[in-house]
Amino acid sequence: MQEIANLTDQKESRKMKRFILSVIFTASLMLFAMTLNAQNVAELSASKNNTLYESAEGDLSNGKGVYIFSGTTATGDIRRTLLQFDLSEIPQGAKIESVELLLEMNKTISGPMSMSLHEVLTAWGEGASDAGGEEGGGGDALEGDATWTNTFFPDQNWENAGGDYISSAVSSVDVDGSGIYTWTTTLEFTALVQKWLDRPEENFGLILIGNESETGTAKRFSSRHNPDEEFRPVLVVEYTAEATSTDVIAELPGRIELNQNYPNPFNPSTVISFSVPEVTNVEIAVHDMLGRKIRTLADGRFQAGSHDVTFDASELSSGVYIYTLRSGGQMHTRRLTVLK
């Protein structure tokens, strides 16, 4: 009887071991699957931009200007901003999770105005035109420029003067005084960028429409040609993509990289990681959305490789902030969110 009892105990023990091993194996597969579905953030600079200046002649543009405009002038003439972003940095097959557009508004003749983003339906151009002065009046259109009547000056036209676009907005925000404004993610905005990724031939960009029912509503924004890089238009795209074997092999970085902080959003602290390919001086700093520096997290010489700094935001209020890496004449920026 004792032998039978011992045999029974051994069988039960083996069953338990098999069960434990199966749980471990399943958990390992789940963890492996999670590592192969990496959450990524792409911060994309505009590939081209331009302003449509209302004009019956269609001979005004500002392809290379440092500013872009939307709204109406004091005399009621309409201004509309065109923006396009190249998504080739995002791998094909990725799933777009969220999208935000950041623009820096630096001059206005009005109070708070709702400004909306719409999908553009026709290809358009950014030529070599460059308006003088404050750029609000535009400059002479040159070959390849988008104008109020032309997609590509002088002989290719919009079907509708002022641009061909979907009337329903993908995102809107109230723009008031000077500062950086964010057109936040919506289901429509995310779906549009997903379409651009899946079918690049349909990516004709966005048009920014201001309040056109009143006079004197115009707002001026920094363009992609603005000399201050941190104020240029940025499309922030969060996406999920399958990692490849090369993604998980640790190597010495080939370039300066500033990674998305983790966790994000956070309270009260988060970790910011960065990499440098050689020994170099690095400054990591946090700024508010007006660009004012509020904290220096690191400022010194770092060895080649990956590094982490911790940011304690206990004394800050909830909101979105910008963090930057400066090194060797380069500057990289990302955003973080404090939740309390």
ABEGO torsion letter per residue (X at the ends): XAAAAAAAAAAAAAAAAAAAAAAAAAAAAAAAAAAABBBBBBBBBBABBBBBBBBAAGABBBAABABBBBEBBAAGBBBBBBBBBBAAABBBGBBBABBBBBBBBABBABBBBBBBBBBBABBBBBBABBBBEAGAAEBBBBBGBBBAABABOAABBBABBGEBBBABBABBBBBBBBEBBBBBBBAAAAAAAAAAAABAAABAEBBBBBBAABBGABBBBBBAABABAAABBBBBBBBBBBBBAAAABBBBBABBBBBBBOBOBBOABBBBBBBBABBBBBBBBBBBAAGBBABBABBEBBBBEBBBBBBBAAABBBEBBBBBBBBGGBBBBBBBBBBX
